[in-house]
Amino acid sequence: MSQQQGRNRPGSSGTPLREAYDTALLDLDGVVYAGGEAIEHAVDALGVARDGGMRLAYVTNNALRTPEAVAAHLTELGVPADAGDVITSAQAVARLISEQVPEGSRVLVIGGEGLRVALRERGLVPVDSADDAPAAVAQGYGGPDMAWNRFAEASYAIRAGVPWFASNTDLTIPSARGIAPGNGAAVEVVRIATGAEPQVAGKPLPPMHRETILRTGAERALVVGDRLDTDIEGANAGGVDSLLVLTGVTDAVQLLRAEAKYRPTYVDADLRGLLVGQPDVAAGEGESEFVCGGWTARVEGEALVVDGEGDAMDGLRAMCAAAWGQAGDAGCLLEVAEAVKKVGLG
């Protein structure tokens, strides 16, 4: 295991990840479920990891639902969970606000019930209008049916000088029908209307990492996510190892072109990656050549080339090492689509 190794090639682990780490900090959308339905293999894999002694904590930038509602949904899917197992960006932004305004202050809420509950937990009073003399504006994902006038209320208050906080700025969110606009898209609406910048709490920023550690007490944590720009970047910023699963937003091409701050320690197809060790990616015979399983990857000119056969994930790991090993972030410029197709991921 080496999070530093994960910056220029995928890391390796001789023991299953569920034994190498005491706590899995799992994203939800795109990792455990999509559109409310469990992702294939997720329920069984999490059950085995939990039964083996790994603590499972669910860390989500989605501020719409309460921890109780999220835990109930997970339990219905076959993943037993309590509210204390769920950490949301609503909780992180509520703590951030509570540190800057007096207890009992009114907060204009642009979002769902999860945000309101988190604010009340911190002794703050949710309100719905800019005319209610709010001390802060809190914006979080409010679902696909959020009324347009909510953005107007936020704009009125912010233009009057009320400080603005956002649970997160994810531009997209996975759904059963595909990728939909997330809270970050809604934040952009208010940003355009006001010219202001919010204080943001969610992944990959420190307030979310702090909230997670405070609530879980994790000592050897593994972040598990599907997004490079929140899950993985946040793990790297917090000095925590990470596992990227390819069941949500990020695909193989995006992973291969990732800048250093977005590169995970490990990569696997889905949550079954928690149950196994991670293979070594070794230097090959040629310059910029790497081997994993039955695959060999190298850079030829401006293209990434892969040869061999075997598990597609091994091919991807070898390709990551070849692409990420380029000087600086030169790997971002490589042509990788053909190599991805050759291993069966395109």
C-alpha positions in Angstrom: 0.0 0.0 0.0 1.3 3.5 -0.8 -0.7 6.5 -1.5 2.4 8.2 -2.9 2.8 5.4 -5.4 -0.7 6.0 -6.5 0.3 9.4 -7.9 2.3 7.9 -10.8 1.1 4.4 -11.0 -1.7 2.4 -9.4 -0.8 1.0 -6.0 -0.6 -2.6 -5.0 -1.8 -4.5 -1.9 -0.8 -8.1 -1.0 -3.9 -8.4 1.3 -7.6 -7.7 0.4 -8.4 -4.0 0.8 -11.1 -4.9 3.4 -8.3 -6.2 5.6 -5.7 -3.5 4.8 -8.0 -0.6 5.9 -10.3 -0.3 9.0 -12.9 1.9 7.4 -14.3 2.4 3.9 -15.5 5.9 3.3 -17.9 5.1 0.5 -19.5 7.6 -1.9 -23.1 6.6 -2.7 -24.3 7.9 -6.1 -22.4 5.9 -8.7 -20.8 3.6 -6.2 -23.5 1.9 -4.1 -26.5 2.9 -6.1 -27.6 4.8 -9.2 -31.1 6.3 -9.5 -32.1 4.6 -6.3 -31.2 1.1 -7.5 -28.3 -0.9 -6.2 -25.3 -1.1 -8.6 -24.5 -4.7 -9.6 -22.3 -6.6 -7.1 -22.5 -3.7 -4.5 -24.8 -5.3 -2.0 -22.9 -8.6 -1.9 -19.5 -7.0 -1.8 -20.3 -4.7 1.0 -21.8 -7.5 3.0 -18.6 -9.5 2.7 -16.5 -6.5 3.6 -18.7 -5.7 6.7 -18.7 -9.3 7.9 -15.0 -9.4 7.6 -14.7 -6.5 10.1 -14.4 -3.5 7.9 -16.5 -0.5 9.0 -18.6 1.0 6.2 -19.3 4.7 6.3 -21.3 6.4 3.5 -20.0 9.8 2.6 -22.0 11.7 0.1 -22.0 15.2 -1.4 -25.7 14.9 -2.0 -27.4 17.1 0.6 -31.0 16.3 -0.4 -31.9 13.5 2.0 -31.4 13.1 5.8 -28.9 10.5 7.1 -31.9 8.6 8.5 -33.5 8.4 5.0 -30.2 7.4 3.4 -29.7 4.7 6.0 -33.2 3.4 5.5 -32.7 3.3 1.7 -29.5 1.4 2.1 -31.1 -1.1 4.4 -33.9 -1.7 1.9 -31.3 -2.4 -0.7 -29.8 -5.1 1.5 -27.0 -3.0 3.0 -27.8 -2.6 6.7 -27.0 0.9 7.9 -27.8 3.3 10.7 -28.0 7.1 10.5 -24.7 7.3 12.2 -23.1 5.5 9.3 -24.0 8.3 6.9 -22.1 11.6 6.5 -23.4 14.2 4.1 -22.2 17.5 2.8 -25.3 19.1 4.4 -23.8 18.2 7.8 -20.4 19.6 6.7 -21.9 22.9 5.5 -24.1 23.2 8.6 -21.0 22.9 10.9 -19.2 25.5 8.7 -22.1 28.0 9.0 -22.4 27.4 12.8 -18.8 28.4 13.3 -19.5 31.8 11.6 -22.9 32.9 12.8 -24.4 32.8 16.4 -26.5 29.9 17.6 -30.2 30.4 16.8 -29.5 32.4 13.6 -31.8 32.1 10.7 -30.5 30.5 7.6 -32.1 30.8 4.2 -32.3 27.3 2.8 -32.1 26.6 -1.0 -32.3 22.8 -0.9 -34.0 19.8 0.6 -34.9 18.3 3.9 -31.4 16.9 4.5 -30.0 20.5 4.7 -32.8 21.7 7.0 -32.2 18.8 9.4 -28.4 19.4 9.5 -28.9 23.1 10.2 -31.3 22.3 13.1 -28.7 19.9 14.5 -26.3 22.8 14.8 -28.9 25.1 16.5 -29.7 27.1 13.4 -33.2 28.0 12.2 -34.1 27.3 8.5 -36.2 29.9 6.7 -37.5 30.2 3.2 -37.4 33.9 2.3 -34.8 36.6 1.9 -37.3 38.8 3.9 -36.8 36.6 7.0 -33.6 38.4 7.9 -31.3 35.4 7.4 -27.7 35.5 8.7 -26.6 33.1 6.0 -27.7 31.4 2.8 -27.2 27.6 2.5 -27.5 26.0 -0.9 -27.7 22.2 -1.5 -29.1 19.8 -4.0 -32.9 20.1 -3.9 -33.9 17.4 -6.4 -34.9 17.7 -10.0 -38.1 19.6 -9.2 -36.7 22.5 -7.3 -38.6 25.7 -8.1 -36.9 28.4 -9.9 -38.0 31.0 -7.3 -35.6 29.4 -4.8 -32.7 30.7 -6.8 -34.3 34.1 -6.8 -34.6 34.1 -3.0 -30.9 33.2 -2.7 -30.0 36.0 -5.1 -31.9 38.6 -3.2 -30.3 37.7 0.1 -26.7 37.4 -1.3 -27.0 40.8 -3.1 -28.0 42.3 0.2 -24.7 41.1 1.7 -25.8 37.8 3.3 -22.9 35.3 3.3 -23.4 32.4 0.9 -22.6 28.7 1.6 -22.9 25.7 -0.7 -22.9 22.1 0.4 -21.0 21.1 -2.7 -20.4 22.1 -6.3 -20.7 18.8 -8.2 -21.8 19.8 -11.7 -23.4 16.4 -12.4 -25.1 13.6 -10.5 -25.7 10.0 -11.7 -29.2 8.8 -12.2 -30.9 5.7 -13.5 -31.4 7.4 -16.9 -27.9 8.8 -17.2 -25.9 11.9 -15.9 -28.1 14.8 -14.7 -27.3 18.3 -13.5 -26.1 18.4 -9.9 -25.9 21.1 -7.2 -22.9 22.7 -8.9 -25.1 23.6 -11.9 -27.6 25.3 -9.5 -24.8 27.1 -7.8 -23.7 28.5 -11.1 -27.2 30.0 -11.6 -26.9 31.9 -8.4 -23.2 32.8 -9.1 -24.2 34.3 -12.5 -27.1 36.3 -10.9 -25.0 37.7 -8.0 -21.4 37.7 -9.0 -20.7 36.2 -5.6 -18.6 33.2 -4.6 -19.9 30.7 -2.0 -18.0 29.0 0.8 -18.1 25.3 -0.2 -18.1 22.5 2.3 -18.3 19.2 0.3 -15.7 17.0 -1.3 -13.0 17.6 -2.2 -12.6 20.4 0.3 -11.3 20.2 3.9 -14.7 20.8 5.7 -16.1 17.5 4.4 -12.9 15.6 5.2 -13.0 17.0 8.8 -16.7 16.1 9.2 -16.0 12.6 8.0 -13.1 12.0 10.4 -15.0 13.6 13.3 -18.0 11.3 12.8 -16.2 8.1 12.0 -13.0 8.2 14.0 -11.3 6.3 11.1 -7.6 5.6 11.6 -6.8 3.6 8.4 -9.4 4.9 6.0 -9.9 4.1 2.3 -12.0 6.5 0.2 -14.1 4.7 -2.4 -15.6 6.8 -5.1 -16.5 7.1 -8.8 -15.5 10.8 -9.3 -12.0 12.1 -9.8 -12.8 15.7 -9.0 -14.5 15.1 -5.7 -13.9 11.6 -4.2 -10.3 11.1 -5.4 -9.1 14.7 -5.2 -10.5 14.9 -1.7 -8.7 11.8 -0.7 -5.5 13.1 -2.1 -5.9 16.4 -0.4 -6.6 14.7 3.0 -3.6 12.3 2.6 -5.9 9.2 2.4 -5.7 6.3 0.1 -8.5 5.8 -2.5 -10.2 3.2 -4.7 -11.8 4.4 -7.9 -14.7 2.2 -9.2 -15.8 2.5 -12.8 -19.6 2.3 -12.0 -20.4 6.0 -12.1 -19.2 9.2 -13.7 -15.5 8.4 -14.5 -14.6 6.1 -17.4 -11.3 4.6 -18.4 -10.3 7.4 -20.8 -10.8 10.1 -18.2 -8.8 8.1 -15.7 -5.9 7.7 -18.1 -5.8 11.5 -18.8 -6.2 12.5 -15.1 -3.9 15.1 -13.7 -1.8 14.1 -10.7 -4.2 15.5 -8.1 -7.0 13.3 -9.5 -5.2 10.0 -9.6 -6.5 7.2 -7.2 -4.3 4.8 -5.3 -6.3 1.8 -6.7 -8.7 1.2 -9.5 -11.2 -1.6 -10.0 -14.4 -2.3 -11.9 -16.8 -2.2 -9.0 -17.0 -2.7 -5.2 -15.7 -6.3 -5.5 -12.3 -4.6 -5.5 -12.6 -4.3 -1.7 -12.5 -8.0 -1.4 -9.3 -8.7 -3.1 -5.7 -7.6 -3.1 -4.5 -5.2 -5.8 -1.8 -6.5 -8.3 1.6 -4.9 -8.7 2.3 -2.8 -11.7 5.9 -3.4 -12.6 8.3 -1.6 -14.9 8.8 -3.4 -18.2 11.8 -3.9 -20.4 11.4 -0.8 -22.5 11.4 2.8 -21.5 8.0 4.0 -20.4 6.8 0.4 -20.4 4.7 -1.2 -17.6 3.3 -4.7 -17.0 0.3 -5.8 -15.0 -1.1 -9.3 -15.3 -1.0 -10.4 -19.0 -0.8 -6.8 -20.3 2.1 -4.5 -21.3 1.5 -0.8 -21.9 3.9 1.8 -23.3 3.9 5.2 -24.9 4.8 5.4 -28.6 5.0 9.0 -29.8 1.8 10.6 -28.8 -0.2 7.4 -28.4 -0.7 4.9 -25.6 -0.2 1.4 -26.8 -1.2 -1.9 -25.0 -0.5 -5.5 -25.9 -1.5 -8.8 -24.3 -4.6 -10.4 -22.9 -6.3 -11.1 -19.6 -8.3 -9.1 -17.1 -9.3 -5.7 -18.5 -8.5 -4.0 -15.1 -5.0 -5.3 -15.3 -4.7 -3.7 -18.7 -6.1 -0.4 -17.4 -3.6 -0.5 -14.5 -0.7 -1.0 -16.8 -1.9 1.8 -19.1 -2.3 4.2 -16.1 1.3 3.6 -15.1 2.5 4.3 -18.7 0.3 7.4 -19.1 0.8 8.8 -15.6 4.6 8.3 -15.8 5.0 11.0 -18.5 6.8 14.2 -17.4 4.5 16.5 -15.6 1.0 16.0 -16.8 2.0 15.1 -20.4 -0.1 11.9 -20.1 -3.2 14.1 -20.3 -2.3 14.8 -24.0 -1.9 11.1 -25.1 -4.2 9.4 -27.6 -5.7 6.6 -25.4 -9.0 5.7 -27.0 -7.7 2.8 -29.1 -5.8 1.3 -26.2 -8.9 1.4 -24.1 -10.9 -0.4 -26.7 -8.2 -3.1 -27.0 -8.5 -4.1 -23.4 -12.3 -4.1 -23.7 -13.2 -1.0 -21.8 -14.1 1.3 -24.8 
